[in-house]
Amino acid sequence: MEEKKKTGAEPGKIKEALETWNRDVLGKALKKNPESRERFSTISNLEINRLYTPLDTEKLDYLRDQGWPGKYPYLRGVHPTGYRGKLWTMRQFSGFGTPEDTNRRYHYLLKQGTTGLSVAFHYPTLMGCDSDDPRALGEVGRCGVAIDTLRDMEVLFSGIPLDQITTSMTINGPASILLAMYIVVAEKQGVKSTEIGGTIQNDILKEYIAQKSWIYPPRPSLRIITDIMGYCAKQVPNWNTISISGYHIREAGSTAAQELAFTLADGIGYVQAGIEAGLPVDEFAPRLSFFFNAHNDFFEEIAKYRAARRIWSRVMKDRFKARDPRSHWLRFHTQTAGCSLAAQQPLNNIVRTALQALGAVMGGTQSLHTNSLDETYALPTEEAVTIALRTQQIIACESGVANTIDPLGGSYFVEALTDQLEQEAWDYIRKIDDLGGIVAAIEIGFPQKEITEAAYRFQKQIESLEKTMVGVNKYKTEEETHIPLLKIDSEVEKTQVANLHKVKKSRDNQAVGKRLADLKKAAAGKDNLIPFILAAVKEYATLGEIINTMKEVFGAYQDPGYF
């Protein structure tokens, strides 16, 4: 009791003082200057109190619920020194045109101080199509780099030592093939698979929920993912086998709590699938990573990241009985919110990105991509991407926020909001469990429906001016802002297709046919598919050929069209 008196934390006295303040101070102020609206809320529509005090956090036990950086439940971060020992990895998601074009951009970014690479693939690659596929017509190199064969991956990383840089690849359905290409390119550089590091997104469940770039049905897709986890645990131990992605869930219109819940529910689904495939949890769980959105609501986003760490550590320890502390860690990459960028007054996007990036850093991200101001129009120019990278560097070197760990820890508001988001996420996770797990929930359209309704509510708030988007529904101007844009020449498609045809003519097509036949037999059986994919990649089998071979066994997914 004596200690409570010293810290001023005695609830009864605080409550009494709060009532006095409400009556004598606040009441008079409101009569003179009424508040601007009746209800204040986060961007996700969580109601925000006028004031937060120790009464809002009195149920929290510091040692049980917050604790220390680097210690369970990891609310305050997975590393004991935060950014004092090592800054977050600064990545700029980049890819356009041919592999030669993107390779030049990578060398430029590395010279500007980026500390990790992040590959954006064009849509045909995301969907498992070669550049000469009729479905790729007009799309080659437009929204990412075209990768058809091992030759393209060799060019993409030409002059970049893969034992000295980590690479993140945003690819899902064809993730196993792109990983195989990366492994072979490293081998050609003389770098062993045990020496490379990076991440493949490989999160097919969120594709069914949000982004929609799927290929196979859910269950064979999970088989490929568990094969990757099993193979990499032994052969590529420094590789993050899945980047469990809430980013695209948020881009589809979810709330922060939904992003948190559905992302972690996907993670639970992957861990369960790995265990059912016979993999020891502590063998693969330390190499799972996460990918979150950094949206505009500064405090809500920070609370989301903190809650994510606490939920995941408890899931892994209590539900899956993981013993390795690294299995309890939630390590995550963050990208600033593409859906928050506006075509109107595009220079405002620099400010949005800076605020979002600051929130991600204060929330403890391990890796960060900052969007460029022109991305509502086109892929970023060199000038725009440099401004985006400089935003990270200014935060790291000039703001002071990297000097201490979890700088908003202990804030009554942030701690209460963290707890509120965690509880909402747990409610969703329990409902998904009741439905039979995340795959069953996806099959009946539960997360899809929840996200659609949230997106609709937010759009109505924008239209009614309940929420403000500067330059879009308020503070509009008649003048148009003209900015330089990166344009992809139509010659890119001709060049890429010509290079693909050269590879097909020069390779050993008999060997390719044999490797694809072996892969098909393995897909129909129970062997780990990754060695067979590697063998096909080494013979310069195309992405589309490998995808279609497995499609003959697994079939293709068709969206049931819930809503």
C-alpha positions as CSV (number, residue, x, y, z in Angstrom):
1,M,0.0,0.0,0.0
2,E,2.9,2.3,0.8
3,E,4.3,1.8,-2.7
4,K,0.9,2.7,-4.3
5,K,0.9,6.0,-2.3
6,K,4.4,6.8,-3.6
7,T,3.5,6.2,-7.2
8,G,0.1,7.8,-7.0
9,A,-1.5,4.6,-8.4
10,E,-4.2,4.0,-5.7
11,P,-7.4,3.5,-7.9
12,G,-9.8,5.0,-5.3
13,K,-7.9,8.3,-5.0
14,I,-7.5,8.6,-8.7
15,K,-11.2,7.9,-9.3
16,E,-12.1,10.6,-6.8
17,A,-9.7,13.1,-8.3
18,L,-11.0,12.3,-11.8
19,E,-14.6,13.0,-10.7
20,T,-13.5,16.3,-9.2
21,W,-11.7,17.3,-12.4
22,N,-14.7,16.3,-14.5
23,R,-17.0,18.5,-12.4
24,D,-14.8,21.5,-11.6
25,V,-12.5,21.8,-14.6
26,L,-13.9,19.9,-17.6
27,G,-17.5,20.8,-17.0
28,K,-16.7,24.5,-17.1
29,A,-14.5,24.2,-20.1
30,L,-17.2,22.3,-22.1
31,K,-19.7,25.0,-21.4
32,K,-17.4,27.6,-22.7
33,N,-16.0,25.6,-25.7
34,P,-18.0,22.5,-26.6
35,E,-16.1,19.7,-28.3
36,S,-16.2,19.6,-32.1
37,R,-18.2,16.4,-32.3
38,E,-20.0,14.0,-30.1
39,R,-17.9,10.9,-30.9
40,F,-14.2,10.6,-31.5
41,S,-12.8,7.3,-33.0
42,T,-9.8,5.7,-34.7
43,I,-9.7,5.2,-38.4
44,S,-11.0,1.7,-37.7
45,N,-14.0,3.2,-35.8
46,L,-12.9,2.3,-32.2
47,E,-14.2,4.9,-29.8
48,I,-11.6,7.0,-28.2
49,N,-12.1,8.4,-24.7
50,R,-11.5,12.0,-23.9
51,L,-8.7,11.2,-21.4
52,Y,-6.9,8.0,-20.3
53,T,-5.6,7.5,-16.8
54,P,-4.2,4.7,-14.6
55,L,-7.8,3.5,-14.2
56,D,-7.8,2.4,-17.8
57,T,-4.8,0.1,-17.3
58,E,-5.3,-1.0,-13.7
59,K,-6.1,-4.6,-14.8
60,L,-2.7,-4.9,-16.5
61,D,0.0,-6.7,-14.6
62,Y,3.4,-5.3,-15.8
63,L,5.4,-8.5,-15.5
64,R,2.6,-10.7,-16.9
65,D,1.3,-8.5,-19.6
66,Q,4.1,-6.2,-20.6
67,G,7.4,-7.3,-19.3
68,W,10.8,-6.7,-20.8
69,P,12.1,-6.5,-24.4
70,G,13.4,-9.8,-25.5
71,K,11.4,-11.7,-22.9
72,Y,7.9,-13.3,-23.1
73,P,5.3,-12.1,-23.9
74,Y,7.4,-9.8,-26.1
75,L,4.9,-6.9,-26.0
76,R,7.9,-4.4,-25.8
77,G,9.8,-6.1,-28.6
78,V,11.6,-9.3,-29.5
79,H,15.1,-7.9,-29.2
80,P,16.6,-6.8,-25.8
81,T,18.3,-3.7,-27.3
82,G,15.6,-2.5,-29.8
83,Y,17.2,-0.4,-32.5
84,R,20.2,0.6,-30.3
85,G,22.0,-2.5,-31.5
86,K,20.7,-2.7,-35.1
87,L,18.3,-0.5,-37.0
88,W,15.4,-2.0,-39.0
89,T,16.1,-3.3,-42.5
90,M,15.3,-0.5,-45.0
91,R,13.7,-2.1,-48.0
92,Q,12.1,-0.5,-51.0
93,F,9.7,-2.7,-52.8
94,S,10.8,-2.5,-56.4
95,G,10.4,-4.2,-59.7
96,F,9.5,-3.1,-63.2
97,G,10.1,-3.9,-66.9
98,T,12.7,-6.5,-67.7
99,P,15.1,-8.1,-65.2
100,E,17.8,-5.8,-66.6
101,D,15.7,-2.7,-65.8
102,T,15.1,-3.8,-62.2
103,N,18.7,-4.8,-61.7
104,R,19.7,-1.3,-62.5
105,R,17.2,0.1,-59.9
106,Y,18.5,-2.3,-57.3
107,H,22.1,-1.1,-57.7
108,Y,20.8,2.4,-57.5
109,L,18.9,1.7,-54.3
110,L,21.9,0.0,-52.7
111,K,24.1,3.0,-53.5
112,Q,21.5,5.2,-51.8
113,G,21.7,3.3,-48.6
114,T,18.9,0.7,-48.7
115,T,19.8,-2.3,-46.6
116,G,17.6,-5.0,-48.1
117,L,16.0,-5.8,-51.4
118,S,12.3,-6.4,-52.0
119,V,11.1,-7.8,-55.3
120,A,7.9,-6.7,-56.9
121,F,6.8,-9.2,-59.6
122,H,4.6,-8.3,-62.5
123,Y,1.1,-9.8,-62.4
124,P,1.6,-12.6,-64.9
125,T,4.4,-14.0,-62.6
126,L,2.1,-13.6,-59.5
127,M,-0.5,-15.7,-61.4
128,G,1.9,-18.3,-62.6
129,C,1.9,-17.2,-66.3
130,D,4.9,-16.9,-68.6
131,S,5.3,-13.6,-70.5
132,D,4.3,-15.3,-73.8
133,D,1.1,-16.6,-72.3
134,P,-2.0,-14.9,-74.0
135,R,-3.2,-13.8,-70.5
136,A,0.0,-11.8,-70.1
137,L,-0.6,-9.7,-73.2
138,G,-0.2,-6.0,-72.3
139,E,0.8,-6.7,-68.7
140,V,4.5,-7.7,-69.1
141,G,6.7,-5.5,-66.8
142,R,3.9,-3.1,-66.1
143,C,3.4,-3.5,-62.3
144,G,6.6,-5.4,-61.5
145,V,9.5,-7.3,-63.0
146,A,8.9,-10.1,-65.4
147,I,10.5,-13.5,-64.3
148,D,9.9,-16.5,-66.6
149,T,13.0,-18.7,-66.1
150,L,16.2,-19.0,-64.1
151,R,17.9,-16.8,-66.7
152,D,15.7,-13.8,-65.6
153,M,16.6,-14.4,-61.9
154,E,20.3,-14.6,-62.8
155,V,20.0,-11.2,-64.5
156,L,17.9,-9.7,-61.7
157,F,20.7,-10.3,-59.1
158,S,23.7,-9.8,-61.4
159,G,26.4,-8.1,-59.4
160,I,24.6,-8.4,-56.1
161,P,26.3,-10.8,-53.6
162,L,23.5,-12.9,-52.1
163,D,25.5,-13.8,-49.0
164,Q,25.7,-10.1,-48.1
165,I,22.1,-8.9,-48.7
166,T,18.7,-10.2,-47.7
167,T,15.9,-10.3,-50.2
168,S,12.2,-10.3,-49.7
169,M,10.0,-11.6,-52.5
170,T,6.3,-10.8,-52.6
171,I,5.1,-14.0,-54.3
172,N,2.5,-16.5,-53.2
173,G,1.1,-19.2,-55.5
174,P,4.5,-19.6,-57.3
175,A,6.6,-18.9,-54.2
176,S,8.3,-22.3,-54.3
177,I,9.5,-21.8,-57.8
178,L,10.9,-18.3,-57.2
179,L,12.7,-19.5,-54.1
180,A,14.2,-22.4,-56.1
181,M,15.4,-19.9,-58.7
182,Y,17.0,-17.7,-55.9
183,I,18.7,-20.8,-54.4
184,V,20.2,-21.8,-57.8
185,V,21.4,-18.2,-58.5
186,A,23.1,-18.2,-55.2
187,E,24.8,-21.5,-55.9
188,K,26.0,-20.1,-59.3
189,Q,27.6,-17.3,-57.3
190,G,29.3,-19.8,-55.1
191,V,27.0,-19.1,-52.1
192,K,25.6,-22.1,-50.3
193,S,21.8,-22.3,-49.5
194,T,22.8,-22.3,-45.8
195,E,24.3,-18.8,-46.3
196,I,21.4,-16.9,-47.9
197,G,18.8,-15.0,-46.0
198,G,15.5,-13.5,-46.9
199,T,11.8,-14.0,-47.1
200,I,9.1,-15.3,-49.5
201,Q,5.6,-14.1,-48.8
202,N,4.2,-17.6,-49.6
203,D,0.9,-16.6,-47.7
204,I,-1.8,-18.2,-49.8
205,L,-4.5,-18.0,-47.2
206,K,-4.7,-14.2,-47.4
207,E,-4.9,-14.5,-51.2
208,Y,-8.3,-16.2,-50.8
209,I,-9.3,-13.6,-48.2
210,A,-8.0,-10.4,-49.9
211,Q,-5.5,-10.1,-52.7
212,K,-7.0,-12.9,-55.0
213,S,-3.8,-13.9,-56.8
214,W,-4.3,-17.7,-56.1
215,I,-3.5,-20.7,-58.4
216,Y,-4.4,-23.9,-56.6
217,P,-7.2,-24.7,-54.1
218,P,-6.4,-24.2,-50.4
219,R,-5.4,-27.7,-49.3
220,P,-2.8,-28.6,-52.0
221,S,-1.5,-25.0,-51.6
222,L,-0.9,-25.8,-47.9
223,R,0.9,-28.9,-48.9
224,I,3.4,-26.9,-51.0
225,I,3.8,-24.5,-48.1
226,T,4.6,-27.2,-45.6
227,D,7.0,-28.8,-48.1
228,I,8.8,-25.4,-48.2
229,M,8.9,-25.2,-44.4
230,G,10.3,-28.7,-44.1
231,Y,12.9,-28.3,-46.8
232,C,14.2,-24.9,-45.6
233,A,14.4,-25.9,-42.0
234,K,17.3,-28.2,-43.0
235,Q,18.6,-26.7,-46.3
236,V,18.0,-23.0,-46.1
237,P,17.9,-22.3,-42.3
238,N,18.2,-18.5,-42.5
239,W,15.2,-18.1,-44.8
240,N,11.8,-16.9,-43.6
241,T,9.5,-19.5,-45.2
242,I,6.3,-17.4,-44.9
243,S,5.6,-13.8,-44.4
244,I,2.1,-14.0,-43.0
245,S,0.5,-11.0,-44.4
246,G,-2.0,-8.6,-42.9
247,Y,-1.0,-6.0,-45.4
248,H,-3.3,-7.0,-48.2
249,I,-6.1,-7.7,-45.7
250,R,-5.9,-4.1,-44.6
251,E,-5.6,-2.9,-48.2
252,A,-8.8,-4.7,-49.0
253,G,-10.6,-2.5,-46.4
254,S,-10.3,-4.3,-43.0
255,T,-10.1,-2.6,-39.7
256,A,-6.9,-2.8,-37.6
257,A,-8.5,-5.4,-35.4
258,Q,-9.5,-7.5,-38.4
259,E,-6.0,-7.2,-39.9
260,L,-4.6,-8.4,-36.6
261,A,-7.1,-11.2,-36.1
262,F,-7.2,-12.6,-39.6
263,T,-3.4,-12.4,-40.0
264,L,-2.7,-14.3,-36.8
265,A,-5.5,-16.8,-37.6
266,D,-3.7,-17.5,-40.9
267,G,-0.5,-18.0,-38.9
268,I,-2.3,-20.5,-36.6
269,G,-3.5,-22.3,-39.7
270,Y,0.1,-22.6,-41.1
271,V,1.5,-23.8,-37.8
272,Q,-1.3,-26.4,-37.5
273,A,-0.7,-27.5,-41.1
274,G,3.1,-27.9,-40.4
275,I,2.4,-30.0,-37.3
276,E,-0.1,-32.2,-39.2
277,A,2.5,-32.7,-41.9
278,G,4.8,-34.2,-39.2
279,L,7.1,-31.2,-38.7
280,P,8.2,-30.5,-35.1
281,V,6.9,-27.0,-34.2
282,D,10.2,-25.7,-33.0
283,E,11.9,-26.8,-36.3
284,F,9.9,-24.4,-38.5
285,A,8.2,-21.8,-36.3
286,P,11.3,-19.7,-35.7
287,R,11.4,-18.9,-39.4
288,L,7.8,-17.7,-39.7
289,S,7.6,-13.9,-40.1
290,F,4.7,-11.4,-40.5
291,F,3.9,-8.5,-42.7
292,F,1.7,-5.6,-41.5
293,N,0.2,-2.5,-42.9
294,A,1.1,0.9,-41.5
295,H,-2.0,3.1,-41.8
296,N,-2.8,6.7,-40.9
297,D,-4.0,6.3,-37.3
298,F,-0.7,6.7,-35.5
299,F,-1.6,5.3,-32.1
300,E,-3.9,2.6,-33.3
301,E,-1.1,1.2,-35.5
302,I,1.4,1.2,-32.7
303,A,-1.0,-0.6,-30.4
304,K,-1.7,-3.1,-33.2
305,Y,1.9,-4.1,-33.5
306,R,2.3,-4.4,-29.8
307,A,-0.8,-6.5,-29.4
308,A,0.3,-8.8,-32.3
309,R,3.5,-9.7,-30.4
310,R,1.7,-10.5,-27.2
311,I,-1.0,-12.6,-28.9
312,W,1.4,-14.6,-31.0
313,S,3.7,-15.4,-28.1
314,R,0.8,-16.7,-26.1
315,V,-0.6,-18.7,-29.1
316,M,2.8,-20.4,-29.6
317,K,3.5,-21.1,-26.0
318,D,0.0,-22.1,-24.8
319,R,-1.7,-23.5,-27.8
320,F,1.2,-25.2,-29.7
321,K,3.5,-25.8,-26.7
322,A,6.5,-24.4,-28.5
323,R,9.6,-24.4,-26.3
324,D,12.2,-22.5,-28.3
325,P,11.8,-18.8,-27.4
326,R,12.4,-17.9,-31.0
327,S,9.2,-19.8,-31.9
328,H,7.3,-17.3,-29.6
329,W,8.7,-14.3,-31.5
330,L,6.6,-12.3,-33.9
331,R,9.1,-10.7,-36.3
332,F,7.5,-8.4,-38.9
333,H,8.0,-6.3,-41.9
334,T,5.9,-3.2,-42.5
335,Q,4.8,-1.3,-45.5
336,T,3.1,2.0,-45.4
337,A,-0.5,2.0,-46.6
338,G,-1.0,2.1,-50.3
339,C,-4.7,2.5,-49.9
340,S,-4.2,5.7,-48.0
341,L,-2.4,7.4,-50.9
342,A,-4.3,9.9,-52.9
343,A,-4.1,10.9,-56.6
344,Q,-5.3,14.3,-55.5
345,Q,-2.5,16.6,-54.2
346,P,0.0,13.7,-54.4
347,L,2.7,15.6,-52.5
348,N,0.5,15.1,-49.4
349,N,1.5,11.4,-49.8
350,I,5.0,12.2,-48.5
351,V,3.6,13.4,-45.2
352,R,1.2,10.4,-44.9
353,T,4.1,8.0,-45.6
354,A,6.3,9.7,-43.0
355,L,3.7,9.5,-40.3
356,Q,3.0,5.8,-41.1
357,A,6.7,5.0,-41.1
358,L,7.2,6.7,-37.8
359,G,4.3,4.6,-36.3
360,A,5.9,1.4,-37.6
361,V,9.2,2.2,-36.1
362,M,7.7,3.2,-32.7
363,G,5.8,-0.1,-32.9
364,G,9.0,-2.1,-33.3
365,T,9.1,-3.3,-36.9
366,Q,12.1,-5.3,-38.0
367,S,11.9,-4.2,-41.7
368,L,10.2,-1.3,-43.5
369,H,9.1,-0.2,-46.9
370,T,8.0,3.4,-47.5
371,N,5.6,4.1,-50.4
372,S,6.5,6.7,-52.9
373,L,4.4,9.8,-53.6
374,D,3.5,8.8,-57.2
375,E,2.3,5.3,-56.6
376,T,-1.4,6.1,-57.2
377,Y,-0.4,6.9,-60.8
378,A,2.5,4.5,-61.7
379,L,5.5,2.7,-60.4
380,P,7.8,5.1,-58.6
381,T,10.4,7.2,-60.3
382,E,14.0,7.3,-59.0
383,E,13.3,10.7,-57.4
384,A,10.2,9.5,-55.7
385,V,11.7,6.3,-54.4
386,T,14.7,8.2,-53.1
387,I,12.4,10.6,-51.1
388,A,10.7,7.5,-49.7
389,L,14.0,5.9,-48.6
390,R,15.2,9.2,-47.2
391,T,12.1,9.3,-45.1
392,Q,13.3,6.1,-43.3
393,Q,16.8,7.5,-43.0
394,I,15.6,10.7,-41.4
395,I,13.5,8.8,-38.9
396,A,16.4,6.6,-38.1
397,C,19.1,9.3,-37.8
398,E,17.4,12.5,-36.9
399,S,14.2,11.9,-35.0
400,G,15.6,10.3,-31.8
401,V,12.8,7.6,-31.8
402,A,15.4,4.8,-32.2
403,N,17.2,5.7,-29.0
404,T,15.0,3.9,-26.6
405,I,12.9,0.7,-26.7
406,D,9.1,0.9,-27.1
407,P,9.0,4.6,-26.4
408,L,5.2,4.8,-25.9
409,G,5.2,1.8,-23.5
410,G,3.4,2.9,-20.3
411,S,1.2,5.5,-22.1
412,Y,-2.2,5.0,-20.5
413,F,-3.8,5.5,-24.0
414,V,-1.5,3.2,-25.9
415,E,-1.6,0.4,-23.3
416,A,-5.4,0.6,-23.1
417,L,-5.7,0.6,-26.9
418,T,-3.3,-2.3,-27.2
419,D,-5.5,-4.3,-24.8
420,Q,-8.7,-3.3,-26.6
421,L,-7.3,-4.4,-30.0
422,E,-6.0,-7.6,-28.5
423,Q,-9.4,-8.4,-27.1
424,E,-11.2,-7.7,-30.4
425,A,-8.6,-9.9,-32.2
426,W,-9.1,-12.8,-29.7
427,D,-12.9,-12.6,-30.2
428,Y,-12.4,-13.1,-34.0
429,I,-9.8,-15.9,-33.4
430,R,-12.2,-17.8,-31.2
431,K,-15.0,-17.4,-33.7
432,I,-12.7,-18.8,-36.4
433,D,-11.8,-21.7,-34.2
434,D,-15.5,-22.4,-33.7
435,L,-16.0,-22.4,-37.5
436,G,-13.4,-25.2,-37.8
437,G,-10.2,-23.1,-38.4
438,I,-9.1,-20.5,-40.9
439,V,-9.5,-22.7,-44.0
440,A,-13.0,-23.6,-43.1
441,A,-13.8,-20.0,-42.4
442,I,-12.4,-18.9,-45.8
443,E,-14.4,-21.7,-47.5
444,I,-17.7,-20.2,-46.1
445,G,-16.5,-16.6,-46.8
446,F,-16.4,-15.4,-43.2
447,P,-13.3,-13.1,-43.3
448,Q,-14.2,-12.0,-46.7
449,K,-17.6,-10.8,-45.6
450,E,-16.3,-9.1,-42.5
451,I,-13.7,-7.1,-44.5
452,T,-16.3,-6.1,-47.2
453,E,-18.6,-4.7,-44.5
454,A,-15.7,-2.8,-42.8
455,A,-14.6,-1.3,-46.2
456,Y,-18.2,-0.2,-46.9
457,R,-18.6,1.5,-43.5
458,F,-15.3,3.4,-43.9
459,Q,-16.3,4.6,-47.4
460,K,-19.6,5.8,-46.1
461,Q,-17.7,7.7,-43.4
462,I,-15.5,9.4,-46.0
463,E,-18.6,10.3,-48.1
464,S,-20.4,11.8,-45.1
465,L,-17.3,13.7,-44.0
466,E,-17.3,11.8,-40.7
467,K,-13.7,10.9,-41.6
468,T,-11.4,13.4,-43.3
469,M,-9.0,12.6,-46.2
470,V,-7.1,15.8,-46.9
471,G,-7.3,16.9,-50.5
472,V,-10.0,14.3,-51.2
473,N,-13.1,15.1,-49.3
474,K,-11.8,18.3,-47.5
475,Y,-9.3,21.0,-48.3
476,K,-9.7,20.4,-52.0
477,T,-8.1,22.6,-54.6
478,E,-9.0,23.2,-58.2
479,E,-5.4,23.3,-59.4
480,E,-3.9,20.0,-60.7
481,T,-0.5,18.9,-59.5
482,H,1.7,17.6,-62.3
483,I,4.5,15.2,-61.3
484,P,6.9,13.1,-63.5
485,L,5.9,9.5,-63.9
486,L,7.7,6.3,-64.8
487,K,6.3,4.9,-68.0
488,I,6.9,1.3,-69.2
489,D,7.6,1.2,-72.9
490,S,5.7,-1.3,-75.1
491,E,9.1,-2.6,-76.2
492,V,9.6,-4.2,-72.8
493,E,7.1,-6.9,-73.6
494,K,8.7,-7.7,-77.0
495,T,12.2,-7.9,-75.4
496,Q,11.0,-10.1,-72.6
497,V,9.2,-12.5,-74.9
498,A,12.1,-12.7,-77.2
499,N,14.5,-13.5,-74.4
500,L,12.1,-16.2,-73.2
501,H,12.0,-17.8,-76.6
502,K,15.8,-17.8,-76.8
503,V,16.0,-19.7,-73.5
504,K,13.5,-22.3,-74.8
505,K,15.5,-22.9,-77.9
506,S,18.9,-23.1,-76.2
507,R,18.0,-25.3,-73.2
508,D,17.9,-29.2,-73.2
509,N,14.2,-29.6,-73.8
510,Q,14.4,-33.4,-73.3
511,A,15.8,-32.8,-69.9
512,V,13.1,-30.3,-69.1
513,G,10.4,-32.8,-70.1
514,K,12.0,-35.4,-67.8
515,R,12.1,-33.0,-64.8
516,L,8.5,-31.9,-65.3
517,A,7.4,-35.6,-65.5
518,D,9.2,-36.3,-62.2
519,L,7.6,-33.3,-60.6
520,K,4.1,-34.4,-61.7
521,K,4.7,-37.9,-60.3
522,A,5.9,-36.3,-57.0
523,A,2.8,-34.0,-56.8
524,A,0.6,-37.1,-57.2
525,G,2.5,-38.8,-54.4
526,K,3.7,-37.6,-51.0
527,D,7.4,-36.7,-51.6
528,N,8.6,-33.2,-50.7
529,L,8.2,-31.2,-53.9
530,I,11.0,-28.7,-53.5
531,P,13.9,-30.9,-54.8
532,F,11.8,-31.7,-57.9
533,I,11.1,-28.0,-58.5
534,L,14.8,-27.2,-58.0
535,A,15.7,-29.8,-60.6
536,A,13.2,-28.4,-63.1
537,V,14.5,-24.8,-62.5
538,K,18.1,-25.8,-63.1
539,E,17.1,-27.1,-66.6
540,Y,15.5,-23.7,-67.3
541,A,11.9,-24.9,-67.2
542,T,9.7,-21.9,-67.2
543,L,7.5,-20.7,-64.4
544,G,4.4,-21.4,-66.4
545,E,5.5,-24.9,-67.3
546,I,6.2,-25.8,-63.6
547,I,2.9,-24.3,-62.5
548,N,0.8,-26.1,-65.2
549,T,2.5,-29.4,-64.4
550,M,1.3,-29.2,-60.8
551,K,-2.0,-27.8,-61.9
552,E,-2.6,-31.1,-63.7
553,V,-2.6,-32.8,-60.3
554,F,-3.9,-30.1,-57.9
555,G,-6.4,-28.4,-60.1
556,A,-7.2,-24.6,-60.1
557,Y,-9.1,-22.6,-57.6
558,Q,-12.3,-20.8,-58.5
559,D,-13.6,-18.0,-56.2
560,P,-17.1,-19.1,-55.0
561,G,-18.1,-15.4,-55.0
562,Y,-19.3,-14.9,-51.4
563,F,-21.1,-11.6,-50.7
